[in-house]
Amino acid sequence: MRTLPEDSDFYAGIARQVGEQRTLRGLSQRELAELCGTTQSAIARLESGVRPPRLDTLLRLAAALDCDLEVTLRPRTRPHTARRTP
């Protein structure tokens, strides 16, 4: 997966949210990793925001943190209308 420079803020935001939710619940990275079926180092990498997380990983994290995961697709520009040919 190619990561664009403008995506780094997006991934950093996800990383921040995971860290905040983990901390709010009083979990260590190791404890969260055990709940998700992954390793502490994987949680550390995710929370660093260096690599984009996979959707299945986010779903497991949301479940472990008792959170809803929301994904929204919003157009960046005005959508094109479909042209009909007579």
MARGU-97594 format. One record per residue (C-alpha): residue number from 1; residue in one letter; x, y, z. Coordinates in nm, 3 decimals. Layout:
  seq  type        x        y        z
  NUM     a        X        Y        Z
...
% end
This chain:
  seq  type        x        y        z
    1     m    0.000    0.000    0.000
    2     r    0.142    0.338   -0.099
    3     t    0.124    0.605    0.169
    4     l    0.095    0.965    0.054
    5     p    0.241    1.251    0.259
    6     e   -0.105    1.393    0.330
    7     d   -0.207    1.054    0.473
    8     s    0.045    1.082    0.757
    9     d   -0.183    1.315    0.958
   10     f   -0.471    1.073    0.911
   11     y   -0.268    0.776    1.040
   12     a   -0.123    0.984    1.324
   13     g   -0.481    1.066    1.429
   14     i   -0.573    0.697    1.438
   15     a   -0.258    0.622    1.638
   16     r   -0.341    0.899    1.885
   17     q   -0.696    0.772    1.932
   18     v   -0.581    0.415    1.996
   19     g   -0.328    0.535    2.254
   20     e   -0.585    0.759    2.424
   21     q   -0.849    0.486    2.443
   22     r   -0.594    0.234    2.571
   23     t   -0.478    0.476    2.841
   24     l   -0.836    0.566    2.940
   25     r   -0.899    0.197    3.005
   26     g   -0.580    0.157    3.205
   27     l   -0.433   -0.097    2.964
   28     s   -0.068   -0.143    2.882
   29     q    0.034   -0.205    2.522
   30     r    0.099   -0.567    2.616
   31     e   -0.248   -0.607    2.767
   32     l   -0.414   -0.455    2.462
   33     a   -0.207   -0.680    2.238
   34     e   -0.326   -0.987    2.428
   35     l   -0.689   -0.876    2.391
   36     c   -0.638   -0.831    2.016
   37     g   -0.435   -1.144    1.954
   38     t   -0.122   -0.958    1.847
   39     t    0.209   -0.851    1.997
   40     q    0.308   -0.554    2.211
   41     s    0.551   -0.445    1.939
   42     a    0.266   -0.438    1.685
   43     i    0.066   -0.209    1.916
   44     a    0.372    0.012    1.965
   45     r    0.419    0.040    1.587
   46     l    0.052    0.124    1.540
   47     e    0.058    0.388    1.814
   48     s    0.368    0.544    1.660
   49     g    0.165    0.617    1.347
   50     v    0.448    0.501    1.122
   51     r    0.256    0.235    0.931
   52     p   -0.106    0.244    0.823
   53     p   -0.315   -0.004    1.021
   54     r   -0.513   -0.271    0.841
   55     l   -0.890   -0.260    0.866
   56     d   -0.910   -0.600    1.036
   57     t   -0.660   -0.479    1.295
   58     l   -0.870   -0.168    1.362
   59     l   -1.180   -0.384    1.403
   60     r   -1.002   -0.603    1.662
   61     l   -0.871   -0.294    1.843
   62     a   -1.215   -0.134    1.852
   63     a   -1.366   -0.452    1.997
   64     a   -1.088   -0.483    2.257
   65     l   -1.129   -0.116    2.355
   66     d   -1.511   -0.143    2.358
   67     c   -1.535    0.127    2.090
   68     d   -1.728    0.168    1.768
   69     l   -1.518    0.192    1.454
   70     e   -1.658    0.443    1.206
   71     v   -1.546    0.471    0.846
   72     t   -1.689    0.747    0.631
   73     l   -1.627    0.815    0.264
   74     r   -1.679    1.180    0.179
   75     p   -1.615    1.329   -0.162
   76     r   -1.319    1.568   -0.168
   77     t   -1.464    1.745   -0.468
   78     r   -1.806    1.779   -0.617
   79     p   -1.906    1.444   -0.768
   80     h   -1.945    1.417   -1.142
   81     t   -2.292    1.347   -1.268
   82     a   -2.330    1.051   -1.496
   83     r   -2.395    1.142   -1.857
   84     r   -2.661    0.954   -2.043
   85     t   -2.618    0.880   -2.405
   86     p   -2.933    0.909   -2.615
% end
